[in-house]
Amino acid sequence: MDKVRDRIAPSPTGEAHIGTAYTALFNYALAKKTGGSFVLRIEDTDRKRYVKGAEEVIFDGLRWLGLKYDEGPDVGGDYGPYRQSERQKEGIYEKYAKELVKKGKGYYCFCSEERLKEVREKKIKEGKIPRYDGRCRDLDDDEVKKRINSGESYVIRLKAPEDGQTSFDDVVRGKIVFSNSGIDDQVLLKSDGFPTYHLAVVVDDWLMKITHVIRAEEWLSSTAKHILLYKAFGWEVPVFCHLSLIRNKDKSKISKRKNPVSILWYRENGFLKEALLNYLALLGWSHPSDKEVFGLDEFVDKFSLERVNAAGPVFDIEKLTWLNGLYIRGKSDEGLYEDLKPFLLKDTEKGVVMRIIPLVKERMSVLTGWRELTDLFFKKINYDLDEFKKIKIDEKDAVEFLKKFGEKKKKNPALKVEEMREEMGEMSKGEMKRRFKVIHFAMSGKLVTPPLNETMEILGSKEVGERIERCIEVLSK
């Protein structure tokens, strides 16, 4: 395959959406696989939905994931500007809209919003497609000039064919055919001089030499309009590939009401970028060897559009969490320390963290689990008697055992819990476990801790002794 130029074109309307990451991943993979270029373009001409700062959130999300784009607003390139608002100011879209008018492929429309509303309502009542009725389609040039010169407001529309079909071959979905009778004379340039999405995306993709358009299936119904525009301009049509939308478990489009949708939510909640990318790849593509765990480099190496799935993928955060745990356990201790840095308490010494990591790594599924698993090392212990009662051991018996353990530990700081056998006598295994649970409780205020002997070694003899004394005091009240 020749070198591919593809792109993602998100709108800065709030958070960086997980769907953007999904689409970006597939565009990135194809571009890198072919030695081509992956482009980021910001589509910000809809100023009503524009959110200040949202653009930087998009940059941040893609940077965190490691999906480095070759061209974009913050890195430059030979085909900029890479913000549509800047391209609009340069008059690019107006120029091409008027070019279509000159070719007889577009026309000026002077219909008011009120009239357009009436037309739509009438069509709906008649059970017809609520499309524009073409009133201004065949105005003569003199009348058009007169109305423009008088300052009358106008838009520019595409003169769509009224019969026949428009078709294209989608890489994932095969041949798609649209009847031209259902395609409206779409607005290309609005009365405020801003382009509609349809004009801007086609003009930008052509001028930026985009060869492959890989985007979500929600744009599938717009593709016929885009192909008509390519043909109207006399331009070569790019390869289209429409990815299935990520869905909730109930098959609805993924939404923040049922799943976290912000890329940065996953970073802030302790997911590794490697796991998230791996999971997103699995949602829309199958590995040739049916592997479930693979890195970004392997994904790029094995990637092909032919293995992209058309079925709607279901986003299962439980499976992602499971996969994230695999990645955490596969990390070196040093590598995991680097990932944990944002989740560590201020001024936590690296040496202490490196001693704790081997004790908790196997039990971590997300990085945010670190604090819950390790707070016993860094915080004053709260002894909850309701938690203690779950051990089902007499408090006096527990106090007596803790005293003996504390005395022996003071004399022999290296004493292991298992070496308290003589104090346990001929106890059953169940009774022995309850005694051990008492020490777990004394060290952490919980019934489950990281490996107990190693935990006490990290805490140090003085802290171990103090915790035993505080626990005895609570249990003796």
N, C-alpha and C positions, 0 to 999 in steps of 0.2 A: 504493500500500500504506500502511496505517495505521502509526503509529509502533510499532516492534518493541521488546519487552523480551526480551533473551536473556541467556545466562549461560554461564560455564564453572565447573565445580565440581571442581577437582583435590583429591586427597588429599595431605597433607604426609607422604609416606612415603620421601622421599629427594631425588633430583635432580628438577629441573624438566624434564619429559620433552618431547622434540620433538613428540610427539603432542599435548601440551597446547597448544603454540604453534600447531600446525596447526588444531586445533579453535577456539582463541581467535581466530585470524585470520578465520575464516569468520563467527563470531559478531560480531566487531568490525565487519566489513564490512557485514553486514546491518543492524546497529543504526545505524551511521553513515549508511548509504544512506537510511534511512527517518527520520532525525532522532530515533531512539529512544535506548534506554539499554542499555549493555553492562555486565553485572554479574559480579563475581568472588565466588564463595562457596567457602569452605574446608570440605571434608567430612572432618572429623577425629574422627568418633565411633568409628572402629576404633582404639582406643588401643594394641592390640598391635602395629600396624604404624606407629604414629606415630613420627616421627623429629624430635627437637628441632632447630630451626633450619631445617627443610625449608620451612616456610611463607615465611620471608624469601627463600629461594632462588627460590620461585615469583614473589614480588613483583619480585625483582631481574631475573629473566628476562623478564617481561612489560614491565617498565620499559625494559630495554635495547632490546627490539624496537620500542618505541613504541606498543604496543597498550594504550592508556590506558583503563582501565575507569572507568565513571562512579560505580559503587558497589562497596564492598568493605570488608574488615576494617580496612584501613589508611587508607581515605578516607571511610568512613561512608556514610550514605544513609538514606532514609526507611523502609527495609524490613529493617533489621538486627534482631538481630545477624547478621553474615555468617560466623560460624563455627558449625558445627553443634553443637559441644560446648557453646557458650554458649546456644544455643537449647534444647538438651537440659536444661540446668540450670534453664531457665525453665519446664520442664514442657510445652513445646509438643507434643512428639510423643506423650507419654502421654495428653494431653488428647484428641488426635484419634484415637488408637487406641481409647480408651474410648468415644468418640463413635460409632465404627463398631459396637462391641458393643451400645450402646443402640439403634442402628438395625436390629440383627439382621443386620448385614453382617460382623460379626467375632465371635470367641468366645475364651474363655479355654481354654488347653490346659495340662494338668498332667502330660503324659507326660514320663518321665525320658529322659535321653540314652541309657541302656541300652536302653529299650524302642524308641526311635526307630531305633537301630542295628539291632535285631532286625527291625523292620518293613522297613527298607531292604534288608537282606540277603535276607529272604524274597521280597520283590518281584523282586529281581534274579535269584534262583534260578528264579522262575516266569516269567522273561522279560518282566516288566512294568516300567513306569516306576516308579522307586523314590521314590514320593511318599507323603506322610502318609496314613494310612488313615482319618482322620476320627473316631477314637475319642471325642474330646472335643467333637465338633461340635454335638451335640444334648443336652449336659448341661442339666438344668433349673436354674433360677435359684437355688433353695434349696441345691442341692448345690454350686454354684459359690461362693456366699457362704460356706458352711460351710468349704470347703477353703481359701478365701482367708483367712478369719478364723483358721484354725488355723495359718496361717503357711506353707502349702504353696507351693512355688515354681511359677510359671506363666509362660507367654508368651501374647501375644495374636496370634491368626491371622486372616487374611482368610477369610471364608466364600465361596470362589470358586464360581461356577456349575458344575454337574457335567455339563452338556450344552450344546449350541449352539456358537457361534463368537464370537470377539472379533476385530474387524478394524479397520484404520486405513489412511489414505492417507499414505504417506511421500512427501515432495516429490521425493526422488531415485529411490526404488525402486517407486513406485506402490502399488497396494493390497496389503496384507499381511494374511493371514488365519491365525489360530491356532484350533485346536480346544480348547475349554474342558476337554475330558477330559484334556488333557495339562498343564493348569495346576494347580499344587499349591496347597493352602491355606497360602500363604506366611506365615512368621512376620513380624509387623509390629513388635512390641515384645518385646525379649528379656527374659530373666529378671532381668537386672541393671538394667532400666529404660531401656537404650539402644535406639534405634530400629534396625531394619535399613535398609539402603540404600534399599530400595523404598519404605518408608513415608516416610522423611526426604526423599527427593528429590521425591516428589509433594507432600507438605505444604509444603515450602520453595518449590517452583516456584509453587504456588498462592498462597501468602501473599505472595510477592515479585512476583506479577502477571506471571510469565514467559509470554509469548505464543508463543515459538518455542523448541523444544528441538533444538539442533543438536549432535550428539554422535557418537561413534565407533560403527561398526556392531556392535561387541561387545556393545552394549546393546540391539540389535535384539530379541533373544529375551526381554528383560525388559519390553519395551514393552507387551505384552498385560497383564502384571500391573499395570503402572502405569495403563493405561486402565481396568481393572477397579476400581482404587482411585478414580480420578477419578469414575467412574460411581457407586460406592458412596457417595461423599461428596455426589454431586449437583453436581459441578463441571464447568465447561466444559473439554474436552480441548484442550491446546495443539497447535500445528502441530509435527509431528515431521520431522526430517531427519537421516538416519544417514549420516555420511561413511564412505567406505571406509577401512579401516586402511592405514596406510603399511607397505609391505612391503620386505623385503630382496630382493636379486636372485633368490634361490631361491623367492620368493613367500611365505616365512614372515613372520610378524609381526615388524616391526623390533625388533631387540634389540641390547643393548650388545656381544654377542659378535660381531656382524657389521657393526654401524654405530654410530657415536657417537650416543647418544640424549639426552644432556643439552643443553638450550638453551645453557647457559653454556659448554659445551665449544666451541661454535662461536665464541663471543666470544673465548675464551682462545686459540683457534687461528687467529685472524686472519681470520674471515669477517665481512663487513659485514652489518649487520642488513637493509639494503635488499635485498641479494642473497638472503639466507636467506628473507625474506618473499616475494620474487618467486618463488623456487623452490617454496616451500610452496604458493603460490597455483596454480602450474602443475600441481602434483601432483593437485589435486582440482577444477580449474575450467579452462575454456577461454575465452580472450579473444575477444570478438566479431569482432575483426579478425585473429585468429590470431597476435597479437604474442607474443613470448617475453620481451621485456624491458619492464617497466613498473613504476612506483612504487606505493607504498601508496595514495596519493590517487587514482591512475587506477584501481587495483583496486576501491576503494570506489565510484567513479563508475560503473564498468561492471558492477559485481557484480549477479548475480541468482541465486537458488537454482536456477532452471531450467537454468543452465549448469554446475551441479555434476555431476561425473562419478561414475557408480556403479562403474566398473572400479577394481580395486585398484591404486593407484599404487606404482611401484617407486622406492625412494629410491636415487639414484645420486650418490654424493658427488663423482665425477669431473665430472659435469655441473654440480653446484653449484659446484665449484671453477672450472670454466670461466666460469660466469656471474659468479662473484665477481670474476674477473679483468677482465671487461667493466666491472663497476661501478668497480673501482679505476682503470682507465684513463680512465673517464669523469669522474672527480673532478677538481676544480680542485686545483692544488698546495697551496693553503691548506687546502682541505677534507680532502685526504689527510693533511696534517700533523696535523690535529686527530685523525683516526682512528688515526694512528700513535703518538700520545703514549704509550699503555700499553706499546708495544713498543720504545721508545727506551732506550738506555743512560742511566743517571742523569747529569745535568748536561750532556747533549748540547745544544749551542747551536742555537737555531731557525734562525739564519742558515745554518749548515752544512747542516742537514737540508734547507732549502729549495733549496740549490744542488745537493744530491744527488738529490732527488726526480725531476727531469726525466730523469736518467740511468738510473733503474731502474724507473720506473713501468710501462713497457711490458713488463717482464719479471716483474712481480709478479702472482701469482694469489691469494695470501693475504697478509695483513699480516705474518704471522710470517716471511715470506720476506725481509723487510727486512734482518734481521741477517745472513743468509747473503750477501745481495747487497752489503751495505755494510760488512761487518766489516773490509775492507781499509783503511777510512778511520779506524778507531777502535782497532784492535788491532795488536800487534807481529806481523810476518809470520813465519810458519814456512815455510821453503823445503824442500819435500819433493822429493828427487832422483828418486824414482819418478815423481812427477808431471811433473818436467822432462823425463824420458826420453820422454814421449809426444810431445814436439815433434819428436823424431828429428833432432836437430842435434848436431854435435860440440861438446863442452863448451868446448874451447879457442876454437873459432870464435865461440861465444856470448859468452865472456868478452871476446874482442877487440871484438866489436860493441858490447857494453855499455860498454866503456871509451871507445870513440869517441863513442857517444851521450852518455855522461856528461859528457865534455869539452865537447862542443858545447852541451849543455843548460846547463852552468855558465856558458858565455860568453853564451848566448842563452836565458834562461829561457822565452821565448815560443816556442821551437822546437817545431814539430809533428813527430810521428813520420814523416809522409809526406815531410818535407823531408830525410830521410836518403838520398835517392836515390843520390847520388854514392858513398856508402859501399857501396851494394848493387851498383853496376855493372850488368852485363848479366844479372842473375839472372832466373830464371824466376819466374812468379807464386807457385808453390809455395814456392820458396826465400825469397821476400820475406815471405810469410805466416809462415814459420817464424821469421824474424828478428823480426817484429812480436810473435809469440808469446813470444819471449824477454823483451821489454819488459813484456808483460802479466804474465809470471811474476815479473819483478823487482818490479813494483809491488804484486802481490797474493798471490804464491805459488800462483796458479791460472792456468789457460790462457785463461780467459774472465773479462773484467771489464766494468764499465760502459764507455762510450766512453772510449778511452784518453787522448786529449788533454785532455778535460774532467776526467777523474780526476786527472791530474797537475796540472792547474791548481788543483784543490781541495786536493790534498796540499801544494802549495807547493814551490818550488825546493829548499829545504833538505831536506825530507823525501824528495823524489824522489832527490836526490843520495845521501842516506844509504842508501836502499833499494838503489840501484844498487851501492853499495860493499859492502853486506852480501851481496847476491846474488853478486857477483863472488867474494867471499871463500868462500862456500859451494861455488860451482862450481869453484874453484881447488884445493880440498882433494884 
